[in-house]
């Protein structure tokens, strides 16, 4: 059974102008994009650092104590 009664038309949130951001000028857009995606680089750097730290922990705490192969 449909949660919306059939006699009421459905309108998406994008249909309402209250849910749409105000347009910005080209100068404001250029200023916002001039520094690039710094936050994405920070998050990616932290993720890579944590993966590398986990790899070092596996290497020195798990593999090195077992000794050489053979």
N, C-alpha and C positions, 0 to 999 in steps of 0.2 A: 504494500500500500504506500502511496506517495505521501511524504510529510507535508507537502504543499497542496491545499485543495485545488481542484482543477479550475474553479471559477476565478481564482486570483492569478493574474499573470506574474511570471517570474522576471525580475530585473537583477542583473548582476551588480556587484559593488562598483565596477568600472563604469557603469551607466550613470552613476550620480556624480555631479561635478564637485561634490564635497569630498570625494575620495581621490581627486586628481590634483597633483601638485601644480602650483602656479608656474607659468613659464618663466625662464630666466633668460637674460641677455647673453650674447656671445662673449662679451668681456667677462662676465661672471663665470661662465662655463670654462673659458680658457684659464682663468685664475684658479678655479677648483681643480682642473686637470694638470696644472703646470708642475706640481710636485710628483705626480705619478702615484701608483698604488703602494704607498709606503706601508700602510697597515697590512696589506697582503704579504709583502716581503718580510715583515716582522713575524707574522704568524707562521709563514713557511720556514723562516730561519729557526724559530723555536722548535717547530716540529722536526726539522732535520737534526737539530742539536740533541733533542731527546732520543731520537732513533739512534744516533751515533753513540750517545751515552749508554743506551741499552746494549748496543753491540759490544762496546768496551767491557761492560759488566759481564756479558756472556763469555767473552774471550778470556778475561783474566780470572773470573770466579768459577767458570765451568770447564773450559777447555784446557787452560794452562795447568791446573792442578792434576789433570789426568796424565800428563806427560806426552811423550812423542808417540807417533804411530809406528807400529812394527816392532 
